[in-house]
């Protein structure tokens, strides 16, 4: 029993200490839902293998230093941390998940941040995803504004084309990388399909470099979840308890196999 308790405690410590070495992201079980139906929203930790380019889970974050909000089409923000349930048996298994029942039509955003220090390195992270609530699933409106709202994260991925309507194979995912509110040029942006690990070095198929305006674009050929990730290291940024800072930003886009605005 003592050995089991010690092992559990060690895993718990590793789970806390590994946060800065991984990315966090949010995703939903669907990108379009009828008004009045619920959406399951997951808060993930992982994406550490192959230099943060593998879309694999690794433990769970602690909720003390994080934010987890849902933003309605009218701009109202809900703190949904109190709705989170733990899907794992141990501190190192599973992920956090919350349910939100929609009440209004339009684009909803899920926004997450995390700030912590590990091994004298400060990790500042942000994550986003989007879904649309519609009166009917047969005819989903394509005009759903709000996807390009800037939330002021230190490193932020801002969509420049609606990532929900329309969306499907052949629809470009366009993003802009902002660092402290300004475009970040020559940043590597990874568009990682779930179940796929990117090639070593720079993956020409699934990665892009931002232009002078911080823009990057990727056109998926197949339906899947796509985890979009960008990073920036600032070794000169130090403060109390840390000697360098690393930033990461993620955006999760669900690409259906058929365009989300097409009728069956």
Secondary structure, 3 states (H helix, E strand, C coil): CHHHHHHHHHHHHHHHHCHHHCEEEEEECCCEEECCCEEEEEEEEECCHHHHCCCCECCCCCCCCEEEEEECCCCCEEECHHHCEECCCCCCCCCEEEEEECCCCEEEEEEEEEEEEECCEEEEEEEEEEEEEECCCCCCCCCCCCCCCCCCCCEEEEECCCCCCCCCCCCEEEEEEEECCEECCCCEEEEEECCCCCCCCCCCCCEEECCCCCEEEEECCCCEEEEEEEEEEECCCCECCECEEEEEEEEEEEECCCCCCCCC
